[in-house]
Amino acid sequence: MPILNRTFYLFSAIHSFLLGLLPIFIPVILWDKGLNIAGISWFIVLTAAGFLVALYGWDRLRAKANWTLIVALSFILQMLLVLVLLLDSQWLLLSAGALINGAAGCFYWSTQRILFQAITSDKNSGNTFGNFQMLVIFSLKFGVLIGSFMLDSDYIKSLILISLCSSVAGFYLLTKLLSETNNLLSQQQPAAFSLSSILTFKDNFHSKKIFMVDGLFLFLESYFWVLTLYMLTKESLMTLGILIIVLSVLLAVIFFVVKKVIDRTNAQRIFIIAILGYAFSWLLRGELGFQNNDAVLYGGVLLIAFLSSFFRLAFNKRFYDMASANKPVYYIVSKSYYSQFMIIIFFSLIAMLASMGKDPLNQLQVLYDLAIPLVFVYLLYGAKKDTKKGIKSGL
């Protein structure tokens, strides 16, 4: 396996395990510490602000190909996040905790995207993302299994120790690959981007519109949907952890079947089907809270997980294919800036609206219903406008 592939998969596997230990439970931790939907929304707003600030620094380290420092900071920030999350202070969580969470997310996701882009082409992006998803699923599963048990049993010191040891071991293993990775990646890195160049980003495929809505859905899934599952499982961390693990195993099997097919199938047709399925998944989310039948409830959760994951597979294939056809790093960095800025706008509005309601599950169900029309914005992605004829054609 080429050196870049090994670096990407090792980096992703270790961080996925660390995410499963604790950060995946952030919405649950915030909820158990007394934050309501509005409070969690403000946490997300500050997380996005922390991401944006960190992104400016990350981009300059990337331009210098200082990958050793970037990887080191990704582990240091992850460890700091674990320590802050385990402290019993709402104000600390809503300030330093949220900002560190954003910075940690920046150094993980931005690095991962650059590595992923470096090892893919339009002929293998779907298969590679499928492999990546399967790796993340299994690595995350082990983290969730350990993390949910230790949180539920209050083994906090052991959780900190495992997180610390995993971070140190991960960095040590990656440093063995980074000397060669530095040379390969430095050949592909443009200079750091100014904010003015980000503001003038434009293409003919409606990418900016997609960037602006995508962050909303990512955080609705990773925060509010996880919180909904926690409520539906009677606020049991172990039950939530087991549910995530079972879903992960089933989805791994599905991805194994789908990942090779997607690169050989009509991309536009797959993308449209995935978007329609994703819209249906948000409709289901809004209805599940009214279900008393366990078979219907958990069957619905599995269907939602499949539709969401299938959409992410199709979307990420298109995203990385579009990035490869343009200026890849500029495209990826611009996406992060626009997504995070709009997260600040969207979740500030959600926080203000949520402060007027009382029933949290009902608030989330209304929010999922309101999100459905925005899903159809994804249909624009890749639709190129012919300015001479005024028509649109598929990618």
N, C-alpha and C positions, 0 to 999 in steps of 0.2 A: 504494500500500500504506500503510495507517495507520501512524502513527509507532511505536506499540507493537509492531506486527508487525515493522517494520524493526529495531527495537532488539533484539527477541528473536532474530531470525534471524542478525543480525550478531554478537551476543554469543555465540550457540551455535556459529556457524561458526568464529570465531577461536579460541575455547577448544577446540573439537574438533581443530583443527589442532595446537594446542599440546599437547593430550593425546596425539595421535598421534606427535609428535616424540620424546617420552621417557616420560611417565607410564604409557602403556599397556604399556610394557615393565618396569614396576616389579618384578613377580614374577620375571622373567627376570634382571634386574639383581641382585636379592636372592639369587637362586639362584647366579649366577655369582660373587658375593662370598662364597660359602660358607655361606649360611643354608640350613638344612633346612626341612622342612615345619613343624616346631614353631616354628622361628625366624620363618618368614614369618607364621605364625598370631599370634605375639606382636606382630609389626609391625602386623598388622591390628587387634589389640586396642588398641594405642596410637594408631593412626589414628582409630579410633572415639572414643577419649577426646579427641583433638585436635578432632575434629568437634564433639563436644558442648560443649567449652569455647568454641570459635569461634561456635557457634550462639547461645549466650547473648548474645554481643556483636553478632553479625549481626542478631539480632531487634530489638535496641534501635536500631541504625542504620536498619533497615527502618521501624520505627515513626516515626522522624523524617524518613523519605523522603530519606535522605542517599545517594542512589543513585550519585552521583559517587564518593564515598569507597568505597562497597561495590564498585563496578566496579574502581576503582584497586587495592583490596586483593586482589581476585580475581587480577589480573595480577601484583602484587608477590609474593603467596604462591606462585603458579605458578612464577615465576622463581626464588625461593628454593629451591623443591623441586628444580628442575633442578640447581642448584648443589650441593645436598647429595647428591643421587643420584649425582653424578659423582665425589664424594670417595671415597677408598678407606678407609673406616672402618666396620666393622660396628656398633660402639657408637654412633657418631653417627647411623647410619641407624635404629637401634633406639630412639633417643631423639628428638632434634630432628627427624630426617627423617620419622619416623612422625607426630609431632605436626603438623608443617608440612603433611604430606600430608593429614591430616584437616581442618586449617583451610582449605587450598586447596580441598578437595572441598566443604566447607561453603559457602564464598563463591561457588563456581561453581554447584553443584546447587541450593542454596536460592534463589539469585537467578533461575536459569533456571526453576525451578518456579513462582515467583511471576509471572514474565513470561508463561509459558505459560498459566497459569490466567487471566491478565488478557485474553488474546486468544481464548479458546475458550468454547464453550457445549456443551450436550449434543448439539446437532445437527451440530457440526463437529469434536468433539474427536478422533475417530478419524482423519479426513482430515488435520487439523492435525498430529497426532502422526506420521502417516505422512510428511508433508512434512518435518517436523523430522528424522525418522530418515533420510530420503534425503539431506538436507543434511549431517547428521552423518557419514553413510557416506562421502560424497565428500570432505568436508573432512578427516575422520580419515584417509582413504586417502592423501591427499597428505602428511599429517604422518607416517604410518607409512612411506611410501616413502622419504622423506628421512631420517627418524630411524633406520630399520633399516640403511640404507646407511652412514650416518655412524657409528653405533655399531659396525657390523661392520668398518668401515675405520679406526676409531679417530680420526675427525675430531672430537674433543671440543670444541676451541675454536670450530670452525665451527658446531657444534650449539648451543653457548651463545649465539653471536652471532645466529643465526637466531631462537632463542627470545626473546632480548632485543628484537630489532628488531620481531618480530611482536607482542610484548606492547605495546611503545610505540606502534606503528602502530594496533593494535586499540583501545587506550585513546583515542588521538587521534580516531579515527573515531567512537567511541561518545560522546565528549563533545559532539559536534555534535548528537546526538540526545537527550542526557540532560536538557537544559533543559526540553524539552517533555515528555519521559517523566516527569520528576519531578512535574510538575503533574498528569498523568493518574493516576499511581500513588498519589500522596499522598491522592487522594480515596477510595481503597479500603483504606487501611492502618489497622487497629485499633491500639490501644496494645500495647506489648510484653507478652508473656505471662509471668506468674510461674511458677515451677516447681510451685507448688501447683495452678495452673490446668491445667498439663499433666498432673499426676498424677490429676486428677479427670476427664480426658477420657473421654467415654463416648458411644456412639450405639447404635442398634438394629440395626446391620448388621455386627456383629462386626469392625469396622475395627481395633480395638486388637489383636486376634489376628493379623490380616493384617500390621499394622505390625511386629509382633514377629518374624515369620518372614521377612519380605521381605528384610531386610538380609543375612541369612545367604546367600540365593540370589544376591543381587547380588555379594557378595564371592567366593562359590564360582565364579561365572562369570568375573569380571574378574581374579581372581588365580589360583585353582587350575586353572581350565580353560585359561587362557592358558599356565600352566606345563606342563600336560599336553601341549598342542599343541607346546610347545617341545621336550619330551622325545621326542614322536612324530616330530618333524622332525629328529631327530639333533642337537639343540641348535644349530641354525643360525639365527642372527638373520635373515639374508636370506631363507631359506626360510620362516620364520615370518612375516616381513613380507609376502612375496608371497602366502602363504596367506591372510592377513588381508585383503589387497587384493582378491584374487579373490573371496573370500566377500562382501566389501563390495559389489562390482559386481553379483554375482548377487542379493544381497538387495535392492539398490536397485531392480532390475527387478521383483522380487516385490512390494515395497512399493508400487511405482507402480500395480500391478494391484489390490492388496488395500485400499489406504488409503481409497478412496471407497466401496467396497462395505460396509465394516464399519459405517458410520453408518446404512446402510439395511437392515441385517440384524438379525434377532432377537438382541439383546445377550446374553441369558442363554445361548442355544444356542452362540453364538460363544465365550463365556467358558468354558463347560464343555468344548467341543472343544479350546480352547487349553490348558486345564489338563491334560487327558488327554495331549495331545501333549507338553506340558512334562515330565510325569512320565516319558513314554517317552524323552525326550531324556536324562534322567539315567540311565535304564537303559542306553542306548546308550553314554554316557560311561564307564560302568563296564566295558563290554565291549570298547571299541575298542583298549585296550592289548594285547589278546590277538591282534589281527589282524596278519597278515604280508602280506596282499594289499593293495597300494597303492590299487587301484580301490575296494575295500570300505572301506578306511580313510578316504580323502578323500571318498567318497560319503557315508559316515556323518557326517563332520565337517560337510558341507554340510547334511545333513538336520537335524543338531543345531542348526546356526546358524539354519535356517529355523524350526524348532519353538520355539526360545528367543525369537527375534525376534517371531514371531507371538503368542506368549504375552505378551511385553512390550507389544505393540501393544494387545491386548485388555485387559490389566491396567491399563495407563495410561489407556485410554479410561474404564474403570470408575472408576479412582481420581479422575480430574479431573471426571467427571460427579458423583461423590459429593461431592467438594469443593465444586463449584459449588452443589449443592443444600443445603449446610450453611453453615458459616462458613469460607470457603475458606482464608484465611490460617491460622486456628487449626488447621484440619484438616491442612494441609500441614506446619506447624511441629511439630504433635504427632506426625505420622508420622516425622519426622526424629529426634525425641527417643527415641521407642520403638524404632525400628529400630537406631539407633546403640548404645543401651544394651544391647539384646539381642545385638548383634554382639560386644560385650565379653564377654558370658556364653558365647555359642556358641563363639567362637574361643579363649577361655581353655580350655574343655573340649577342643577339638580339639588345641590345643598340648600339653596334658598327655597326651592319648592318643597323639599322634603321636610323642612322645618315647620311647615304648615300642617303636616299630617301626623297621625298617631299610630296607626296599625302598620308596622314595618313590612310584613309580608304583602299586604295590599299595596303599599307604596311601590314595592319592587315589581309586582305584577303590572301595575299601571305603567311603570317605567319601561318594562319589556314590550308592552303593547305600543307605546309611543315610539319605540326604537324601530319597529317593523318598517315603516315607510323609508327610513334612511338606508335600510339594507339595499334597496333597489338602486341607490346611487352607484353601487359596484357594477351595475350593468353598463355604465359608461366607460369602464376601464378597458382601454385598448381600442375603443371605437374612434377611429381617426376621421376627422372632418375634412372633406375635400372642399377647400374654399372656392374652387372654381365652379364645381357642380352643386355645392351645398348639400352633399350627401355624406353618409357615414358608412364606412366599411369595416368589417371585423379585422382583428389583428392578424 
